[in-house]
Amino acid sequence: MTSAVLAARGREKVMTVARRKSALRFVLGVGVLAAAVGSGFGSANAQQLAARTDQQKQSSAPRVRPGTATASASPSASPTTPDVKPVRGSASKGPYYVDFRARTAASYGHAFVWYGKTTEKQVEVAGLHPKGEMLPYMIGHLTFVPAETGASYGDLDEQYLTASYRVYLSEADAKRVFAYIKHLQATSPLWNVETTNCTFFIGRIASYMGLKTPIHFLMMPEQYVNLLKSLNDGRQTVRLDPATQDF
């Protein structure tokens, strides 16, 4: 068989796989739409609906609005998995932290970060999610849609938490990391379910901090946060490499 025939067959195979993937994504998008309509959802991001329903029932629960970067909550809330002692040679726990978190939602779940100072109840929340109503979320299964990077409904409620990995930093390192998070929020205008999604967003923060990160592609938020912790042996403190470039 000639090389030209083999190359032609190879191209045909690649195109067939691509067509099947596109068809699968379309079917998935239609399925999400059907499920949303059938369930009566139509006025909020699918990643936020379950949390919003319970929050409306609980007047004592913290409230945040989409796009709000700060909210009041206890930064010392216990994660769902036991803490692991800091790795040998690491510094003592700093007064600042970044908490990589995952929670339940009406769809796949959501990954985001809390960050702030351990002695303060005020925390800041950052996470990538579709902007607007249900339609952008569904379209985001097929292409890129406008994104928001602040807090979303349910991000402050411990009852929805499925995974947490908290890392402490010194004041000097925290200033750099927090500035990077703000920069990332300002430069992340698009969301897509497969690529620029919530796990991709928090993974960039973890990578900037010098942590080992999982491949985010098609990984559920809870699984991603737990694997992030496992890859880094549960270490609780980090020191930025002096060679780390500011943006």
C-alpha positions in Angstrom: 0.0 0.0 0.0 1.4 3.4 -1.0 2.2 6.1 1.5 -0.3 8.4 -0.3 -3.1 5.9 0.3 -2.0 5.5 4.0 -2.0 9.3 4.4 -5.4 9.6 2.9 -6.8 6.9 5.1 -5.2 8.6 8.1 -6.8 12.0 7.3 -10.2 10.3 6.7 -9.9 8.6 10.2 -9.1 11.9 11.9 -12.0 13.7 10.2 -14.3 10.8 11.2 -13.3 11.2 14.9 -13.7 14.9 14.7 -17.2 14.6 13.2 -18.2 12.1 15.9 -16.8 14.4 18.6 -18.7 17.4 17.2 -21.9 15.3 17.0 -21.5 14.2 20.6 -21.0 17.7 21.8 -24.1 18.8 20.0 -26.1 16.0 21.4 -24.8 16.8 24.9 -25.8 20.5 24.4 -29.3 19.5 23.3 -29.5 17.1 26.2 -28.6 19.8 28.7 -31.2 22.1 27.2 -33.9 19.4 27.3 -33.1 18.6 30.9 -33.1 22.2 31.9 -36.4 22.9 30.2 -38.0 19.8 31.6 -36.9 20.7 35.1 -38.1 24.2 34.9 -34.7 25.8 34.9 -34.3 29.0 32.9 -33.2 31.9 35.0 -29.7 31.1 36.3 -26.4 29.4 35.5 -26.7 25.7 35.8 -23.7 25.6 38.1 -25.4 27.8 40.6 -29.1 26.7 40.6 -29.0 24.1 43.3 -27.2 26.4 45.7 -29.5 29.3 45.0 -32.6 27.2 45.8 -31.4 26.3 49.3 -30.1 29.8 50.0 -33.5 31.3 49.4 -34.9 28.9 52.0 -32.3 29.7 54.6 -32.3 33.3 55.6 -29.3 32.9 57.9 -27.1 31.6 55.1 -24.4 33.9 53.6 -25.4 35.6 50.4 -23.3 36.4 47.4 -24.2 37.7 44.0 -22.6 36.5 40.8 -19.6 38.7 40.0 -19.0 39.7 43.6 -15.4 39.1 44.5 -15.6 39.3 48.3 -17.9 37.9 50.9 -18.0 37.2 54.6 -17.4 33.7 55.7 -15.2 31.8 58.2 -11.8 31.2 56.5 -11.1 28.5 59.0 -13.9 26.2 58.0 -12.7 22.5 58.1 -12.2 20.8 54.7 -13.9 17.6 53.9 -10.7 15.6 54.0 -8.2 15.5 56.9 -5.3 17.9 56.9 -1.9 16.5 56.2 1.2 17.7 58.0 3.4 20.1 56.1 6.2 18.6 54.1 9.6 18.5 55.8 11.6 21.7 55.4 8.5 23.9 54.7 7.9 27.1 56.5 5.4 27.4 59.3 1.9 28.2 58.3 1.6 31.8 57.1 -1.1 34.3 58.0 -2.5 34.1 54.4 -4.0 31.3 52.4 -5.4 30.1 49.1 -8.1 27.4 49.4 -8.9 25.3 46.3 -12.5 24.2 46.6 -15.1 22.1 44.8 -18.9 22.1 45.4 -22.0 20.4 44.1 -24.2 22.1 41.5 -27.1 21.3 39.2 -24.7 20.0 36.6 -21.1 18.8 37.0 -20.2 20.8 40.1 -17.9 23.9 40.3 -14.3 24.6 41.3 -13.1 27.9 42.7 -10.8 29.4 45.3 -11.2 31.2 48.6 -8.3 33.4 49.5 -7.5 35.9 52.2 -6.0 36.3 55.7 -6.4 33.7 58.4 -7.2 36.3 61.1 -10.1 37.8 59.1 -13.6 36.5 58.4 -13.7 38.3 55.1 -12.7 36.1 52.2 -12.4 36.7 48.5 -13.8 34.3 46.0 -12.6 33.7 42.4 -13.8 31.1 39.9 -14.6 30.9 36.2 -18.2 30.3 35.1 -20.5 31.3 32.3 -22.0 34.8 32.4 -25.8 35.2 32.2 -28.7 32.8 32.1 -29.1 29.2 31.1 -28.5 29.7 27.4 -24.8 30.7 27.6 -24.1 27.7 29.7 -25.7 25.4 27.1 -23.9 27.1 24.2 -20.7 26.7 26.2 -20.9 23.0 25.5 -20.4 23.8 21.8 -18.2 26.9 21.7 -16.8 29.7 23.9 -19.2 32.1 25.8 -18.6 35.2 27.9 -17.5 34.4 31.5 -17.6 35.8 35.0 -14.8 35.3 37.5 -16.3 36.3 40.8 -18.3 34.4 43.4 -21.3 32.4 42.4 -24.3 31.1 44.4 -23.2 28.3 46.8 -19.6 29.2 47.0 -19.8 30.1 50.7 -22.0 27.2 51.9 -20.2 24.3 53.6 -23.2 21.9 52.9 -22.3 22.0 49.2 -18.5 21.5 49.7 -17.2 18.3 48.2 -13.4 18.9 48.3 -11.0 21.4 49.8 -7.2 21.9 49.7 -5.8 24.8 51.6 -2.3 26.2 51.2 -0.7 28.9 53.4 1.6 31.6 52.3 3.8 34.4 53.8 2.6 37.9 53.4 5.1 38.7 50.7 4.1 35.6 48.6 0.4 36.2 49.3 0.6 39.7 47.8 2.1 38.3 44.6 -0.4 35.4 44.4 -3.4 37.5 45.2 -2.3 40.0 42.5 -2.0 37.1 40.0 -5.5 36.0 40.9 -6.9 39.5 40.2 -4.9 39.6 36.9 -6.3 36.2 35.9 -9.8 37.3 36.6 -9.3 40.4 34.5 -7.9 38.4 31.6 -10.3 35.4 31.5 -13.2 36.6 29.4 -14.4 33.2 28.0 -15.8 29.9 29.3 -16.1 26.5 27.6 -17.1 23.3 29.2 -14.1 21.3 27.8 -11.2 23.8 27.8 -11.3 27.2 29.6 -13.5 25.9 32.5 -13.4 26.2 36.3 -10.7 23.6 36.8 -8.5 25.2 34.2 -8.9 28.5 36.0 -7.9 27.2 39.5 -5.2 25.1 37.9 -3.5 28.2 36.6 -3.5 29.7 40.1 -2.0 26.5 41.5 0.7 26.4 38.8 1.7 30.0 39.5 2.1 29.0 43.2 4.5 26.3 42.2 2.2 23.4 42.8 1.9 20.3 40.6 -1.4 20.3 38.7 -3.5 17.6 37.1 -4.6 17.7 33.5 -8.0 19.4 33.8 -9.5 18.0 30.6 -12.8 16.3 31.3 -12.1 16.1 35.0 -14.9 16.8 37.5 -14.2 19.6 40.0 -14.2 17.3 43.1 -11.8 14.9 41.4 -9.6 17.7 40.3 -9.2 19.3 43.8 -8.6 15.9 45.4 -6.0 15.0 42.8 -4.3 18.4 43.2 -3.9 17.7 46.9 -2.6 14.2 46.3 -0.1 15.3 43.7 1.4 17.7 46.2 1.4 15.2 49.1 -1.1 17.4 51.0 1.6 20.0 51.6 0.1 23.0 53.5 2.7 25.7 52.9 4.3 27.0 49.8 7.1 29.5 49.1 7.2 31.1 45.7 10.3 30.5 43.7 12.3 33.8 43.5 12.5 33.1 39.7 8.7 33.2 39.3 7.9 35.9 36.9 5.3 38.6 37.8 2.9 39.2 35.0 
